[in-house]
Amino acid sequence: MPHSVNVPTQFNQLPHAGVIPRLISLIYDALIVAGLWMVYGFFAMLVASTFGGLNCQPDQLDYNPCVSGPLYQLGLALVTVSYFIWSWRVAGQTIGMRAWRLMVANSNGMQLSWYQCVIRALVGPVSVACFGLGYLWGYFRADRASWHDLASDSEVRQLPKKKKEKKL
């Protein structure tokens, strides 16, 4: 059952996030995902070379037998999708969204369900793969919704800046 643990109480009064901050936060997240891919690749190579009986050639810098093929690619996709789904479900934000003060929730201002997160994760790459048209769609809508927002019944809002406390 969805709940609003991390979602601000006035979520629906916050302004809709613009296309540019959303794309920039996606670039931040791409850097995080690249790091996760490196960790995954290290462990995949370690497991494959130790237990898989594959013929890795580190002295010739040929790691293809250890970390290539459809199983490895599937693992990369699962790492990527898991990062986004977990971030949206648990915190309503990825690391890139946090840096740009963006938050995602459903249209009622409640935390996304697992189903909504999966739909966002599946439609999001399509939004990017079509030359970014899924994101640019937001320029033509008052609510700035992209294709994956519409498909998952979710909204991305811009959080206010935190006020700095004056020191005495």
N, C-alpha and C positions, 0 to 999 in steps of 0.2 A: 504494500500500500504506500503510495507516495506521501511524503511529508516535507515540511519546509524547514529542515534543520539549519541549513546554511544559506537559505535564500532570504534576502532582506524582506521585511514585512511590507514595505511599500514598493515591491518589485515592479508592479504594473504601472507605477507612476514614474519610473525611471525612463530616460529617453532610450529609444531603440539605438543599438550600436550601428555605426556607419560601416560602409563596405571597406574603406581603407584600414581602419583599426583592426577589423576582422582579418583582413589579408596579412597585415603585418604580424598579428598574433600567430597566424598560421606559419609564418616564416620562423618565428621563435620556436614554435612546436616542432618544426622540421629539424631544428638543431637538437632538440631533446630526443626526438625519434632517431636521429643519426647516432647519437650516443647509445641509445638502447640497442640499435642494430649492431654496434660494435661489441657490446657485451654479449649479445645473443650469438654473434659470429664466433667470438672467442670460445664460448661454451659448446657451440655446435661443432667447431673444429676439434676441440678437446675430446668430446664424446665420440665423434666420428672416427678420429684417428686412433683412439684408445680401444674402443669396443667394436667399431664397425669393420675393422680389418681393411679399411680403405688404404690406398697406396698414396699417401701424402708425400710430396717431395719438397720439404721446407728448404733444403739446400739449393734447390733450383727455383725457389719462390713460386712453386706451382701448388696452390691449395685447392684447385678446382675439384679434384676427386673428393675432398673432404667437405667443402662448403659450396656445393652447387646443386642444381637439379630442382625438381618440383617440390620435394619435401622441404628443402632449405628455404625456398621461396615462400612456401606456405607458412613456415615458421616466422619469416620476416613480416608477412601480412598479419599474422596473429599477434605478434608483438606490437605492431602499429595500432591495430584495431583495439587491442586490450588497453593500451595507454589512453586512447581517447575515451573509450567507453567507461573505464574506471574513473577517469578524471571528471567526466560529466556527471556520472552517477553519484560519486562520493562527495565531490566539492562543488559541482556546478561550473567548474572552471578547469581548464588545462593550465599549465605553467605559463604559456604564452598569453592566454586570456587574463590570467592574474596580473601579469606585467602591464597589460593595457586596460585593466579595470573593466573587463567584460565578464558577464555571467549569463549562463543559459538556464532556462527553466521552461516548464510547459506554459501554455497560454493562460493558465490560472495562477501563475506565479509559484507553482509547486515544483519540487525537485523532479527531474526526469525519471521515468520508469526505466527499467532495463530494456524493455521493448523499444522505447523511444530512443534510447542511446544506440541500440543496434541499428535502427533505421537511419539515424543521423550518420553513423559510421559507414553504412553501405551507400547512402546517397551522396555523402560529402565528396568522395573521390570523383564521382560523376560530375559534380558541380565544378571541380577543378579541371577534369579531363576534357571537358567541352570548352577549352580555351578560357576557362574562368567564367563562362556564361552563367553558371548557377549562382555565383557570387554577384556578378554584375546585374543580375535580375533585381537585386535589392535597390539599385538606383531608380527603378521604375515603380517602386512600391512605397507607400507612406510608412509602412512598418519595417522597411528595409530587410524583409525576409528573403532568404536565399532558398534554393530548391530543397536543401536538406532541412531547413526550418519548416517549410511547408509540409514536407513529407512526414516529419516527425511531430508535428503540432507543437513546436517549440519556438522560443523567442530568445534573442540575444540582446541584452540591455547593457547600457553603459553605466557603471557604478560611479558614484560621486567621489571626488578627491577627498582623502582624509584630511581633516583640519589639523594643522600643527598646533601643539600646545605651546603657549608662551612660557619661557623660563623666567623665573624671578631672579 
